Amino acid sequence: MKIGVVFPQTEIGSSPLGIREYAVAVERLHFSHILVYDHVVGADPKGHPGWKGPYTSDSQFHEPMVLFGFLASITEFVELVTGIVILPQRQTVLLAKQAAEIDVLSNGRLRLGVGIGWNKVEYQSLGEEFSNRGMRSEEQVRLLRELWTNEVIDFQGTWHSVKAAGINPLPVQRPIPIWMGGGADAVLRRIVKIADGWFPQIKPDKEGKEKIAKLGEYSKAAGRDPSTIGIEGRLNLKDYPEDEWARVAEDWQSLGASHLSINTMGSGFNSVEQHIETLSRFADNYKKNLGR
């Protein structure tokens, strides 16, 4: 199981030096990847009565694709992961170009996690339709892979039309791995159909085990080997006492997770150094208890 980190989007601040310090520390501690959340705009609750979203206009989000261009230049081996980028609110061909460029600049270190999101305000602000986002995402994935694996394509879908055109340069990975987030039945079936991996929003408990088993059932029914679908768990350190961190990580491994991301947000930190120090404690704890 590969263990990476969740980039502390809402807490890291806007200093390039702080971001550099964090990324360099992640590699020094030998974490395998940096996972980044995505939101383009945040809603002001004062203008949206009854707002219940987890984020608002006060929540800071660095733009993942631009951020990865920066991280690619200051890291050597860490994988760059979107977890997730909200695919249907972005122009598909432009995202294909951006992702290919990041893959080139990082020498093949991009893993593109995608999802359909929940924020209607964001879709409206970006001029995209919210109601058909699931169906559009399937066509988008097909188009992304076509663009990443062919110099020139002809593509005619319901929402996209590309005639005798292609992106240049092509990515190092052909195609770039596409993982999906979400947990609804429709999402699980979509993952089995077109994705390379899954970001489940679950805990490594009885319910989580049942959800992963359901993904396996859908895979077998579709004639796909479940082992070909990666699974990335998430460990929110604030939810557990420190002496349980290694045990929860082991629980994820026992469930068959191929990857795990360690999330330091929500613990009341007000400096990059606190996030780094906590990751260091996790690394020491994990090596001591489970590094076998």
N, C-alpha and C positions, 0 to 999 in steps of 0.2 A: 504494500500500500504506500503510495506516494503522499507525502505530507507537505502542504503548502500553507499559505496565509491569505487571509482576507485583507486587502488594502483598506486601511481605516478611513474610507472616503469622507465621512461626515466629521471626522475629528482631526485629520492630519494637518489641516490648514493649507495655505496657499504658497508657502515658501518653497521655491525649487530646491534650496539647500536641505530643507527638512525631508522632502520627498527623496532626494538623492541619499541622504543618510539612512532612511528607512530601507530603500531598495538594496543598498550595499550591505546593510546588516542582515537582511533576509538571506542573501547569498552566503554571507560569512557564517551564518548559522545552519547552512546547508538545507534550507527548505527548498522544495522542488518547484514551487510555482507561486505566483502572485495573482490572486483573483480579484477582479474589480467589478463593482456594481455599476449600473447605468441609469441615469435620469437626466434628461436634457433641460427641462424646466420644472420648477416646483410651484405648486398652487398656494396662493395666499388664502388661508381659511376665512379671512374677513370678506373675501369676495366670493366664497363658495360655502354658503350656509349648510351645516350638516356634514362638513368635510370629516372623513374618517380615515384618510390615508396615513400611512406610517411616516411619510415625509411631507414637508411643506417648502415654501420658498425660503425658509430659514435654513434648510438642509443643504450643505455644500456637496456637490458632486463634480469631481474632475471628469472631463470628457474622455472616455476610455481609449478611443482610437488615437487621439492626440497624445494622451498620457503614455501610451505604449511606444509611440515614436521616441519619446524622451527616455523611457525605461530601457528600450532596446539599446540605446547608446551608452548606458552606464552599468549594464549587467552583462554577464557572460554566459550563464547556463540556465538561469531560472526561466521557467515557462510563463508566458503571458496569457492570462485567461480572462475572458469576459464571463461574468457569472451573475446575471446575463445581460447581453445587449438586447434592447427591445426592437426586434427585427421589423415588424410591420409598420413602425412609425419612421423607418429610415428608407431612403432610396436604395434599392437593391444593387444596382450596378455601381453606384458610388461606394457602398459598403464593401462590395467585392474588390474594388480598386484599393480602398483604404486597408483592408485586411491583407491583401496581397503585398502591399508596400511594407506593412509591419512585418510580415513573414520574411520578406527579403532583408529588411534592416536588422532583424533579430536572428537571421540565419535559420529560419524554420522553427521558431519557438512560440508560435501563436496557436492557441486553442480557442475557437470561437463558440462561446456559449450563447444561445439565443433563446428568447421567449416572447410571449405576446403581451405581457404587461397587464396592468390593471387601471392605469390612470387616464381617464377620458380627457381630462384637461390637457394632458401632454399631447395626446393624439390631435386634439382640436388645434392646439398651438402650432403643431407641425404640419397641419393640413392633411392629415391622413384619417381614413375611416376606421372607427373603433369596432363596429359590429361584425365585420367579416375578417378580423385580424387573424384568426386561426387558419382559415382556408387560404388566405393570402400567404401566410408563412410557409406553407408547404410548397407553393410555387416558387417562393423566394429561395428556398433551400436548393431546389432543382437548378434554378438559374445561377446561384452562387457557384455550385459545383461545375456547371458547364463553363462558366467564365474562368474558373481557376485551372481547368484541365485542357483547354483548347485555345489556340492562338486567335481563332476567329470562329464565331458561332452564328447560327440562325436559330432564334428561339421565339416561338409564338405561344403565349399562354393566355390566360383569361385577363390578367392584369399587366403583363409585360410583353414587350415586343422588341427584339433586338435583331437587326438584319445585317449580316455580313460585317460584324464588328467584334472587337475583343479588347481586353486590357493588356497593357504591356508596361512593366514586367509582370510575368506570371509569378506566382508564389513559389517558394522552395518546396513546400508540401503541396502535392497535387492529387487530391484536394486537401485543403486545410480541414482538420477535424471540426465537426459541428456537433456540439452537445446542446441539450435542451433542458430548460427548467420547467417546473410545474408538477402538479400531482393529480389533476383530474383524469378520469378514465380516457377522455378524448386525447389528452396529452400523452398518456402512457402508450396508447395505440399509435400515435404519431411518432413517438420516439422509436418504437419497434420498427416502424415503417421506413423512417428516413434518417434517424440520428445515430451518431457514434457513441453517445453517452448521455447520462442523466444527472441533473442536479436536483435531488429530492429535498423537499422541505419537510423533513421528518427527523425524529430522534431514533437512535439505535435501540428501540424497545420493541415490545410485542407488536404494536401497531406498525412500526417501521418495518419489521420483519415481514408482516403480512403484505405491506405495500410492495416491497421488493419481490416477494413471491408472486404477486399479481403481475408484475412486469415480466417475470420469468414465464408465467403461464401464457401471456399474450405473445411473447417471443416464440415459444414452442408452437403455438397455434398458427403463427404466421410462417413457420418453417425457418425460424432464425435461432441460432445458438445464443442463449442468454449471455454466455461468457464474452460475446463480441460487443456487448453494450457496457461501457464503463459506467461506474457509479461513484459520484463524489459526495461524501458526507460533509457535514459542517459541525464543528465543535465551538460553541459560544462559551468561552472560558468563564464569563460572568455567571453562567447558569450552574456551575459546579464548584465545590471546594477544590483547592489546588491538589489535594491528595487523591482526587478522583479523575484528574485529567487523563492520566495514562490509561486508566481503566475504561473510560468512555472511548478513547481512541481504539483500544483493543476490541471493544464492542462493535465498532464500525468495521474493523477488519474481519471480525467473526461473521458479520452479515454479508461479507463479500465485496465491500467497497474497494475500488481500485485506487481511489484518491480520498484525501481528507483535507479540508481547509480549516485553519485555526483562526478564529475571529476574536480580536481583542477589544472590539468596540463595546460601548455601553457600560464600561467599568468606572466611569468618572474620570478618565485620564484627561489631562490638559497639556500634554507634551508628547512629541514624537518619541522622546527617550523612554517614557513610561511604556509605550507600546512595544518598543524594542526590548526593554528589560523583561517584560512579561513573556514575550516570545522566547527569550533566552532561558527563562525559568521553565517554560514548557519543554523546550528542547532538552534541557538537563534532566527534567523529570522523566521524560519519555525514554531517553537513553538509559537512565538508571533502572527504570522498572520494566521496560519492554524492549530494550535495544538488543535483541538477540537474533 
